[in-house]
Amino acid sequence: MTASMPDRRTVLRGLAAAGLSGAAGPAAYAGVPADGAAKPNIIVVLIDDLARRELGCYGNTFNETPHMDRLAADGIRFEAGYSAAPVCSPTRASIMTGQYPARVGITEFLGAAGDDFLPAGHRTLPETLRDAGYRTGLIGKWHLSETYTGPVRERPGNPWSHGFTDVIASEQKYIADGDYFHPYFMLPDLPAREEDEYLTDRLNLEAVDFVTRAEDDARPFFLYLSHYATHTKLAAPQPLVDKYASKPGAGEPGRNPVLAAMLEVIDDGVGMIRDTLRRLGIAGNTVILLLSDNGGDGGVATSSPLRGSKATLYEGGVRVPMIAYHPAGSGGRVVDTPFSTVDFMPTLLDTADVPRPPGQHLDGVSFAGLLSGGTAPRRTDLFWVYPHWHNPGAPTAAVRRGRYKLLRYLHDGRSELYDLLADPGEAENLADRRPGETRQLRAALDAHLRDVDLLPPRPTPDNFPGLVLERDFSSGLSGFTVLAPDPEGRPGTVRAAGGALTVTADGAAAFALLRSDVVADESPAAIVVSRRSDAGAAAPTQDTLFAGLVKDAGDYLVVWYNHRRKRTGWDVRVGGELTARRIVQLDGRIDYPGPDARLACVLHRDELTAYAVAAGGAWHYLFTADVGRYARLDDPEVRGQYRYGFGARVDGGTLAVERFAVRRR
């Protein structure tokens, strides 16, 4: 430690912490509550994107984390602590609700432009504690609201609506890729308290102030200190960066000086909080949980020896540092029983002796007894569902039962089985060698996917037995209207003959949408287009099939597959304005040629899910597009404005479709 560091920890924070270094023993934090029957205070410290091995208590020898290491020595270090998702927003939703993200409906980080948010219909952990007399504080990152415009307290999913009495230094604008020095882009109304203020320092100070105010208020408190660090882009005070840059091995994998500097400031905050608890005489009545929201970003951290990183369901994406301290429990415990963020709500409610919300399902189990010195509960199956293309991950679901973990890639259905006790790095796939365990876990995962009802099933007649409409074009274009949307503005030549519908470019690029006369009043519904042949080499770039919902040439919601470029994605045009997305991770890696290649758009709630199949093959999951911000398709009146339809875009040659069908559950 350089000579300037004691000043940083005492003057900057306004605390006389010099005698409470990371080497202090448990007695330094001891305290006796004034009333033995008082409800415990609860603190959750959430770190963003922190890989498991970045803490000293998990084996890191480069970073300096004495206060977090002390917390682990005084309490429990979980060897199998899990986030409920490999990215932030879903994990945060699981902490708030005690439910799997797939059940809540938040499975991906919430973007700046979307309509997902944590619905107020959920009775959350802070709401339940507030109603039991707790003062509830959020300091820092929330990332569960819908929009970033208008009054903050009126935005759907805002933290006040979920039971927080105090919301401090929480984002007003969309969370930038790193925003750590004042003035803060995402907190434009937050004045600085210190010159050259660093955001993590500020959150630490706010946490200490909240604890002090809550104690003066003579109420138990719940503090959710949710750091924005260590999310990229990385940034930290330069003296700290210089300190770590001068250490041996700096810059090697797992030895990132900027990350280490960010982590030291977080660690200082943990020491400040524990010092404050001791000074106020409430350390003996305060429970602390500390964790990361998901695995580390592979670009800045290493998860070795675990496989994978953030955005994957391998252990490196969801197995996180997790520490718990309860004053009644003995210190120095290392627990192998899996403990997940879905367990936080039942655990903390039971710890506080607060009844669970009546009628609300909780997926987690309570570890309250373990925290206070007892044994771990019987661990039920743990599930993860991440149906997104997000580098380096892919749409995946997983289940852990005991020592075994099964992963299933949703795109093609292949499974991998790992023995996590013998092989925590998931290097050896046992799916073929242990067919019994593989079969059992596949069945468990199937049951879970049905239970959470997140993804619609594959568009087979068994899954969608009701026939809404079917056309083989043997009787011409009866029942369809041909539309020519932009940008081509022409449908080319559209014919129906010989049991096939053809779209021909005729020397100029063409885009034909075929709108059926059947109202889209079924949900879920599978809209399936069977292609007889593609345009092939005659189409230089555009050889694309579409399926979805069509209102008119300026209003449609469709998924597509481009055979020529082997690409897939979705287009939404509302009032003539186009919004589109290509699923770039599949570029060049998918190939569904004719004859009888099929593209399906499955309508489910306000989402469009794309599936495709080649001749003689199985349906492959491609992606799910949430189109609720453009059209609330879960509203029958909105859905009724659309018709089922399909289309073709070619810039040369002819594309032939031989069947169009819509089926319902």
C-alpha positions in Angstrom: 0.0 0.0 0.0 1.4 3.4 -0.9 1.7 6.2 1.6 -1.3 8.0 0.3 -3.7 5.1 0.8 -4.4 5.6 4.6 -5.5 9.2 3.7 -7.9 7.7 1.1 -9.4 5.4 3.6 -9.7 7.9 6.5 -10.0 11.5 5.1 -12.0 10.8 1.9 -14.5 8.5 3.7 -14.5 10.5 6.9 -14.0 7.4 9.0 -11.3 6.5 11.5 -10.8 3.1 10.0 -7.1 2.7 10.4 -7.4 0.3 13.3 -9.9 -1.9 11.5 -7.8 -3.3 8.7 -8.6 -6.5 6.9 -6.5 -8.3 9.6 -8.9 -7.5 12.4 -10.5 -10.5 14.0 -14.2 -11.4 14.5 -14.2 -9.5 17.9 -13.6 -6.2 16.1 -17.1 -6.6 14.5 -18.9 -8.0 17.5 -21.9 -6.2 18.8 -25.0 -6.9 20.9 -28.4 -5.7 19.8 -30.1 -3.5 22.3 -33.2 -5.7 22.1 -32.6 -9.5 21.8 -35.9 -9.7 20.0 -35.2 -7.0 17.5 -35.5 -8.0 13.9 -32.2 -8.2 12.2 -30.9 -5.6 9.8 -30.1 -7.0 6.3 -27.4 -5.8 3.9 -27.0 -7.2 0.3 -23.8 -6.1 -1.5 -24.1 -6.8 -5.2 -21.0 -6.4 -7.4 -21.4 -6.2 -11.2 -19.7 -8.7 -13.5 -17.2 -10.0 -10.9 -15.6 -13.3 -11.8 -15.5 -15.8 -8.9 -11.7 -16.0 -8.6 -11.2 -12.2 -8.3 -11.4 -12.3 -4.5 -8.6 -13.4 -2.3 -10.8 -15.8 -0.4 -11.4 -17.6 -3.7 -7.7 -17.9 -4.4 -6.7 -14.6 -6.1 -3.2 -13.4 -5.1 -3.0 -10.3 -7.2 -6.1 -8.3 -6.1 -6.3 -7.0 -2.5 -9.7 -7.7 -0.9 -9.0 -7.9 2.8 -12.4 -6.8 4.0 -14.3 -9.2 1.8 -11.9 -12.0 2.8 -12.5 -11.1 6.4 -16.3 -11.3 5.9 -15.8 -14.8 4.5 -13.6 -15.8 7.4 -16.3 -14.5 9.8 -19.1 -16.2 8.0 -19.7 -18.6 5.1 -18.0 -18.8 1.8 -20.1 -20.7 -0.8 -18.2 -22.9 -3.1 -21.3 -23.3 -5.3 -22.9 -19.8 -5.2 -25.0 -19.3 -8.3 -26.6 -16.3 -10.0 -29.9 -17.2 -11.6 -28.7 -15.9 -15.0 -25.5 -15.2 -16.8 -26.4 -11.5 -17.2 -27.5 -8.8 -14.8 -31.2 -7.8 -15.0 -32.5 -11.4 -14.8 -30.4 -12.1 -11.7 -31.6 -8.9 -10.1 -35.1 -9.9 -10.8 -34.5 -13.3 -9.1 -33.1 -11.5 -5.9 -36.2 -9.3 -5.8 -38.8 -12.0 -6.4 -37.4 -15.4 -5.3 -38.4 -16.6 -8.7 -36.6 -17.9 -11.7 -36.1 -15.1 -14.3 -37.9 -17.2 -16.9 -41.0 -17.2 -14.6 -40.7 -13.4 -14.1 -40.3 -13.0 -17.9 -37.0 -11.1 -17.7 -34.3 -13.3 -19.2 -31.9 -10.8 -20.8 -30.4 -7.5 -19.6 -32.9 -4.8 -20.2 -31.9 -2.5 -23.1 -32.4 1.2 -23.5 -35.3 0.7 -25.9 -37.7 -2.0 -24.8 -40.9 -2.7 -22.9 -39.7 -5.2 -20.3 -39.6 -4.3 -16.7 -40.2 -5.9 -13.3 -44.0 -6.0 -13.0 -45.6 -4.4 -10.0 -47.7 -7.6 -9.6 -44.8 -9.3 -7.9 -44.5 -8.9 -4.2 -40.8 -8.3 -3.9 -38.3 -8.7 -1.1 -38.1 -5.0 -0.2 -41.8 -4.6 -0.5 -42.5 -7.4 1.9 -39.8 -6.2 4.4 -41.1 -2.6 4.1 -44.6 -3.8 5.0 -43.1 -5.6 8.0 -41.7 -2.3 9.4 -38.3 -2.2 7.6 -36.7 0.9 6.2 -35.6 -0.3 2.7 -32.8 1.4 0.8 -31.5 0.9 -2.8 -28.1 2.5 -3.4 -26.8 2.2 -6.9 -27.8 0.1 -9.9 -31.4 -1.1 -10.4 -31.7 -2.0 -14.1 -35.3 -3.3 -13.8 -37.2 -0.3 -15.2 -38.7 0.0 -18.6 -37.9 3.4 -19.9 -35.4 6.2 -19.3 -37.7 9.2 -20.1 -40.2 11.0 -18.0 -40.3 11.4 -14.2 -38.2 8.6 -12.6 -40.9 7.6 -10.0 -43.5 7.2 -12.7 -41.5 4.8 -15.0 -42.8 1.2 -15.1 -40.8 -1.0 -12.8 -39.2 1.8 -10.9 -37.7 0.8 -7.5 -40.2 2.8 -5.4 -43.0 0.8 -6.9 -41.3 -2.3 -5.6 -41.0 -1.3 -1.9 -37.9 0.8 -1.5 -38.4 3.7 0.8 -35.0 5.3 0.0 -33.6 5.3 -3.6 -30.1 6.9 -3.8 -27.7 7.4 -6.7 -29.7 5.0 -8.9 -29.6 5.5 -12.7 -31.9 8.1 -14.3 -30.6 7.4 -17.8 -29.7 4.2 -19.5 -26.6 2.6 -17.9 -23.6 3.5 -20.0 -20.7 1.3 -20.8 -18.8 2.5 -17.7 -19.7 5.8 -16.0 -17.5 6.2 -12.9 -16.3 9.8 -12.5 -18.4 12.9 -11.8 -20.3 14.3 -13.6 -22.1 11.0 -14.3 -23.9 10.6 -17.6 -26.6 8.3 -16.1 -27.0 10.4 -12.9 -27.2 14.0 -14.3 -29.0 15.4 -11.2 -26.5 14.0 -8.7 -24.1 16.6 -7.3 -20.7 15.6 -6.2 -19.8 15.3 -2.6 -16.0 15.2 -3.2 -13.6 16.7 -5.7 -12.9 14.3 -8.6 -15.6 12.0 -7.1 -15.4 8.3 -8.0 -18.9 6.7 -8.2 -18.0 3.6 -6.2 -16.6 5.9 -3.4 -19.8 7.8 -3.5 -22.0 4.7 -3.2 -19.9 3.5 -0.2 -20.4 6.9 1.5 -24.2 6.8 0.8 -24.3 3.3 2.3 -22.7 4.4 5.5 -25.0 7.4 5.7 -28.1 5.2 5.1 -27.1 2.8 7.9 -26.6 5.7 10.3 -30.0 7.3 9.4 -31.8 4.0 9.7 -30.3 3.3 13.1 -31.3 6.8 14.2 -34.8 6.0 12.9 -34.9 3.0 15.3 -36.2 0.7 12.6 -34.7 -2.4 11.2 -33.3 -1.8 7.7 -32.7 -3.6 4.5 -29.9 -2.1 2.4 -29.4 -3.2 -1.2 -26.0 -1.7 -2.1 -25.8 -2.5 -5.9 -22.5 -1.4 -7.4 -22.1 -0.4 -11.0 -18.5 -1.6 -10.8 -16.8 -3.7 -12.1 -18.8 -3.5 -15.3 -16.8 -2.5 -18.4 -15.6 -0.1 -19.6 -13.2 -0.3 -16.6 -12.1 2.9 -14.8 -10.6 3.7 -11.4 -8.6 6.4 -9.7 -5.2 6.6 -11.3 -3.1 6.2 -8.1 -4.8 2.9 -7.4 -4.3 1.8 -11.0 -0.6 2.7 -10.8 -0.3 0.7 -7.6 -1.5 -2.5 -9.3 0.3 -1.8 -12.5 3.6 -1.9 -10.6 2.9 -5.3 -9.1 4.6 -8.4 -10.5 2.6 -10.0 -13.2 0.4 -7.0 -13.9 -1.4 -7.4 -17.2 -1.2 -11.1 -17.3 -4.5 -13.1 -17.4 -6.3 -12.6 -14.1 -4.1 -9.7 -13.2 -5.9 -6.6 -14.5 -4.7 -3.5 -12.7 -7.8 -1.4 -13.5 -10.1 -4.2 -12.4 -8.1 -4.7 -9.2 -8.2 -1.0 -8.4 -12.0 -0.9 -8.9 -12.3 -3.9 -6.6 -10.2 -2.4 -3.9 -12.6 0.6 -3.6 -15.6 -1.9 -3.3 -13.6 -3.7 -0.7 -12.9 -0.5 1.2 -16.7 0.1 1.3 -17.3 -3.3 2.8 -14.8 -2.4 5.6 -16.5 1.0 6.0 -19.9 -0.6 6.4 -18.8 -3.1 9.0 -16.9 -0.4 10.9 -20.1 1.7 11.0 -22.2 -1.3 12.2 -19.7 -1.8 15.0 -19.6 1.8 15.9 -23.4 2.0 16.1 -23.5 -1.2 18.2 -25.6 -3.1 15.7 -23.0 -5.5 14.1 -24.4 -8.3 16.3 -27.8 -7.8 14.7 -27.0 -7.4 11.1 -26.9 -10.1 8.4 -24.7 -9.5 5.3 -24.8 -11.2 1.9 -22.2 -10.3 -0.8 -22.1 -11.6 -4.3 -21.7 -10.9 -8.1 -24.7 -10.7 -10.4 -23.1 -13.1 -13.0 -19.7 -14.3 -14.1 -16.9 -12.0 -15.3 -16.7 -10.5 -18.7 -14.3 -12.7 -20.6 -12.7 -9.7 -22.2 -11.3 -8.4 -18.9 -11.3 -11.3 -16.4 -10.7 -15.0 -16.3 -13.0 -17.6 -14.8 -10.3 -20.3 -14.8 -10.5 -23.1 -13.9 -14.2 -22.8 -14.6 -15.4 -22.9 -18.2 -17.2 -20.0 -19.8 -17.9 -16.4 -18.8 -20.7 -13.8 -18.6 -23.5 -14.6 -21.1 -22.9 -18.4 -21.0 -24.5 -21.1 -18.8 -21.2 -22.8 -18.2 -20.0 -22.5 -14.6 -17.9 -19.4 -15.4 -21.1 -17.5 -16.4 -23.3 -18.4 -13.4 -21.0 -19.7 -10.6 -20.1 -16.5 -8.7 -18.4 -15.3 -5.5 -21.0 -15.5 -2.7 -20.4 -14.8 1.0 -22.8 -14.7 3.9 -22.4 -13.4 7.4 -24.8 -14.0 10.3 -23.7 -13.0 13.8 -25.2 -16.2 15.2 -23.3 -18.4 12.9 -19.8 -19.7 13.4 -17.1 -18.3 11.1 -14.8 -19.9 8.6 -17.4 -22.2 7.1 -17.1 -23.3 3.5 -20.3 -24.7 2.1 -20.6 -26.9 -1.0 -24.4 -27.0 -1.1 -25.5 -24.9 -4.1 -27.0 -21.5 -3.0 -28.7 -19.4 -5.7 -30.0 -15.9 -5.9 -33.6 -17.4 -6.2 -33.0 -18.5 -2.6 -32.4 -15.0 -1.3 -36.0 -14.0 -0.8 -37.1 -17.0 1.2 -33.8 -17.1 3.1 -33.9 -13.4 4.1 -37.6 -13.4 5.0 -37.2 -16.4 7.2 -34.1 -14.8 8.7 -36.2 -11.7 9.6 -39.1 -13.9 10.7 -41.3 -12.1 8.2 -44.1 -14.1 6.6 -43.8 -14.9 2.9 -46.3 -13.1 0.6 -49.5 -15.2 0.5 -50.3 -16.8 -2.8 -46.9 -16.0 -4.4 -44.9 -18.9 -5.7 -41.2 -18.9 -4.6 -38.8 -21.0 -6.6 -36.0 -20.7 -4.0 -35.5 -22.6 -0.8 -34.5 -21.1 2.6 -31.0 -21.2 3.9 -31.9 -19.2 7.0 -31.0 -22.1 9.3 -27.6 -22.6 7.6 -26.8 -18.9 7.9 -27.5 -18.8 11.7 -25.3 -21.9 12.4 -27.4 -24.9 11.3 -27.2 -27.2 8.4 -27.9 -26.7 4.8 -31.4 -27.5 3.5 -32.1 -30.2 1.0 -31.1 -28.7 -2.3 -33.7 -29.1 -5.0 -32.9 -28.9 -8.7 -31.6 -25.6 -10.0 -32.6 -24.3 -13.4 -31.4 -21.7 -15.8 -33.0 -20.6 -19.1 -31.1 -18.1 -21.3 -32.8 -18.1 -24.8 -30.6 -15.4 -26.3 -27.7 -14.9 -28.8 -25.3 -12.9 -26.8 -21.6 -13.3 -27.4 -19.9 -15.6 -26.4 -23.1 -17.4 -25.4 -26.0 -19.0 -27.3 -29.6 -19.9 -26.5 -29.2 -22.5 -23.7 -31.1 -24.0 -20.8 -29.5 -26.0 -17.9 -30.4 -27.9 -14.8 -28.2 -29.0 -11.9 -29.2 -32.0 -9.7 -26.6 -33.0 -7.1 -23.3 -33.4 -8.8 -24.6 -33.5 -12.4 -25.4 -30.6 -14.6 -27.1 -30.8 -18.0 -26.9 -28.1 -20.6 -29.2 -28.0 -23.7 -28.5 -25.8 -26.7 -32.0 -24.6 -27.7 -31.0 -24.0 -31.3 -30.4 -27.7 -32.2 -31.3 -29.5 -29.1 -27.9 -31.1 -28.4 -27.2 -31.8 -24.7 -24.0 -31.9 -22.6 -23.7 -33.6 -19.2 -21.0 -32.8 -16.7 -20.0 -34.2 -13.3 -19.3 -30.9 -11.4 -17.7 -32.6 -8.5 -15.1 -34.5 -10.6 -15.0 -31.9 -13.4 -15.9 -28.4 -12.2 -14.3 -27.0 -15.4 -16.9 -28.9 -17.5 -14.2 -30.4 -19.8 -15.7 -33.9 -20.3 -19.2 -34.3 -21.8 -20.7 -37.4 -20.3 -24.1 -37.3 -22.1 -23.4 -40.5 -24.1 -21.6 -42.3 -21.3 -24.3 -41.7 -18.7 -27.6 -42.1 -20.5 -29.6 -42.6 -17.3 -28.6 -39.3 -15.8 -28.9 -37.6 -19.2 -32.4 -38.9 -19.7 -33.6 -37.9 -16.2 -32.2 -34.4 -16.4 -33.6 -33.9 -19.9 -37.0 -34.8 -18.5 -36.6 -32.4 -15.6 -35.6 -29.6 -17.9 -38.5 -30.3 -20.2 -40.9 -30.1 -17.2 -39.3 -26.8 -16.1 -39.6 -25.3 -19.5 -43.3 -26.2 -19.6 -43.8 -24.9 -16.1 -42.3 -21.4 -16.7 -44.0 -21.2 -20.1 -41.3 -18.9 -21.5 -40.8 -20.4 -24.9 -43.5 -21.7 -27.2 -42.9 -25.3 -28.3 -41.7 -26.3 -31.7 -44.3 -25.8 -34.4 -45.2 -29.4 -34.9 -48.8 -30.7 -35.4 -48.5 -32.5 -32.1 -47.7 -29.2 -30.3 -50.2 -27.2 -32.4 -53.0 -29.6 -33.3 -55.6 -27.0 -34.3 -55.6 -26.0 -38.0 -56.5 -22.3 -38.5 -55.8 -22.2 -42.2 -53.8 -24.0 -44.8 -53.2 -23.1 -48.5 -51.3 -25.1 -51.1 -51.9 -22.6 -53.9 -53.5 -25.1 -56.2 -56.5 -22.8 -56.5 -54.5 -19.6 -57.2 -54.1 -16.6 -54.8 -57.6 -16.9 -53.4 -57.7 -15.6 -49.8 -54.5 -13.5 -50.1 -53.7 -9.9 -50.9 -50.4 -9.1 -52.5 -48.6 -6.1 -51.0 -45.4 -4.4 -52.2 -43.7 -2.7 -49.2 -40.7 -0.5 -49.2 -37.8 -0.4 -50.0 -38.3 -2.2 -53.3 -41.9 -0.8 -53.8 -42.7 -3.6 -56.2 -43.8 -7.2 -55.7 -42.2 -8.6 -58.8 -44.3 -11.2 -60.6 -46.4 -13.2 -58.2 -48.1 -16.4 -59.6 -49.9 -19.4 -58.2 -49.8 -22.5 -60.4 -48.9 -26.1 -60.2 -49.3 -26.2 -56.4 -46.8 -23.5 -55.7 -46.6 -19.7 -55.3 -43.7 -18.0 -57.0 -42.2 -14.6 -56.7 -39.9 -13.6 -59.6 -37.6 -10.5 -59.6 -37.9 -9.9 -63.4 -34.6 -8.0 -63.5 -35.3 -5.7 -60.5 -35.4 -6.3 -56.8 -38.8 -7.3 -55.5 -40.5 -7.7 -52.2 -44.0 -9.3 -52.0 -46.0 -9.7 -48.8 -48.9 -12.0 -49.0 -51.6 -11.0 -46.4 -54.2 -13.7 -45.7 -57.8 -12.8 -45.0 -57.7 -14.6 -41.6 -57.5 -12.3 -38.5 -54.7 -13.1 -36.1 -57.0 -13.9 -33.2 -55.1 -17.0 -32.0 -52.2 -17.0 -29.5 -50.1 -19.0 -29.3 -50.2 -19.7 -33.0 -47.6 -21.2 -35.4 -47.3 -19.5 -38.8 -45.5 -21.9 -41.1 -44.2 -21.3 -44.7 -42.9 -24.3 -46.7 -40.5 -23.4 -49.5 -40.2 -25.5 -52.6 -37.1 -23.9 -54.0 -35.0 -20.8 -53.5 -33.7 -18.4 -56.1 -30.1 -19.7 -55.7 -27.3 -18.2 -57.7 -29.7 -16.0 -59.7 -30.1 -13.9 -56.5 -26.9 -12.0 -55.7 -27.9 -11.1 -52.1 -31.6 -11.3 -51.5 -33.2 -14.7 -51.4 -35.4 -14.2 -48.3 -38.5 -15.8 -46.9 -40.7 -14.1 -44.3 -43.5 -15.2 -42.0 -45.5 -13.4 -39.4 -48.3 -10.8 -39.1 -49.3 -8.2 -41.7 -51.6 -5.3 -41.5 -50.6 -3.4 -44.7 -47.5 -2.5 -46.7 -46.4 -0.1 -43.9 -47.3 -2.2 -40.9 -46.0 -5.8 -40.4 -44.1 -7.9 -37.9 -42.2 -10.8 -39.4 -39.3 -13.1 -39.0 -37.1 -14.0 -41.9 -34.4 -16.3 -43.3 -32.1 -15.3 -46.1 -31.0 -18.5 -47.9 -28.4 -16.7 -50.1 -26.6 -15.1 -47.1 -27.6 -17.8 -44.6 -28.8 -15.1 -42.2 -31.8 -14.7 -40.0 -33.6 -11.9 -38.1 -36.8 -9.9 -37.8 -38.4 -6.9 -39.3 -41.0 -4.6 -37.7 -42.5 -1.9 -39.7 -45.1 0.4 -37.9 -46.5 3.4 -39.7 -44.0 3.0 -42.5 -41.0 3.1 -40.1 -38.8 0.1 -40.1 -37.0 -1.5 -37.1 -35.0 -4.6 -37.8 -32.4 -6.8 -36.3 -30.1 -9.5 -37.7 -29.0 -12.3 -35.4 -25.4 -11.9 -36.4 -24.1 -14.9 -34.4 -25.9 -17.2 -36.9 -24.6 -15.5 -40.0 -23.2 -18.1 -42.4 -23.7 -20.9 -39.9 -27.3 -21.9 -40.8 -28.4 -23.5 -44.0 -32.1 -24.6 -44.6 -32.2 -25.5 -48.3 -35.3 -26.7 -50.2 -37.1 -28.7 -51.1 -39.6 -28.6 -48.2 -37.5 -26.3 -46.1 -39.8 -24.5 -43.6 -39.7 -21.2 -41.7 -42.1 -20.7 -38.8 -43.1 -17.7 -36.8 -44.7 -18.6 -33.5 -46.8 -15.9 -31.9 -46.6 -16.2 -28.1 -47.8 -13.3 -25.9 -46.1 -10.2 -27.4 -43.2 -12.1 -28.8 -42.3 -13.7 -32.2 -40.2 -16.9 -32.0 -38.5 -18.1 -35.2 -38.0 -21.8 -36.0 -36.7 -23.3 -39.2 -36.3 -26.9 -40.5 -34.6 -28.4 -43.5 -36.0 -31.3 -45.5 -36.2 -34.4 -43.4 -34.8 -32.6 -40.3 -36.0 -31.4 -37.0 -37.2 -27.9 -36.1 -34.4 -25.6 -34.9 -35.0 -22.7 -32.6 -33.5 -19.5 -34.0 -34.5 -16.6 -31.7 -37.2 -14.8 -29.9 -38.0 -11.2 -30.7 -40.0 -9.1 -28.1 -42.1 -6.8 -30.2 -44.3 -5.5 -27.4 -42.9 -2.0 -27.6 -44.2 -1.8 -31.2 -47.5 -3.8 -30.9 -48.9 -5.3 -27.7 -49.9 -8.6 -29.4 -51.0 -10.0 -26.0 -53.9 -7.6 -26.4 -56.6 -9.3 -28.6 -57.8 -5.9 -29.9 -54.2 -5.0 -31.1 -53.7 -8.5 -32.5 -57.0 -8.3 -34.3 -55.7 -5.5 -36.5 -53.3 -7.9 -38.2 -53.7 -10.9 -40.5 -51.5 -13.9 -40.9 -49.1 -13.6 -43.7 -45.8 -14.4 -45.4 -43.5 -12.9 -48.0 -40.5 -13.2 -50.3 -37.7 -10.8 -51.3 -35.5 -11.6 -54.3 -33.1 -9.4 -56.3 -32.8 -12.0 -59.0 -34.4 -15.3 -60.0 -37.5 -17.0 -58.5 -38.5 -18.2 -55.0 -41.2 -20.8 -54.8 -43.5 -21.5 -51.8 -45.7 -24.6 -51.8 -47.6 -24.4 -48.5 -48.7 -21.8 -46.0 -50.4 -22.9 -42.7 -51.4 -21.5 -39.4 -51.9 -23.8 -36.4 -53.0 -23.2 -32.8 -52.5 -25.0 -29.5 
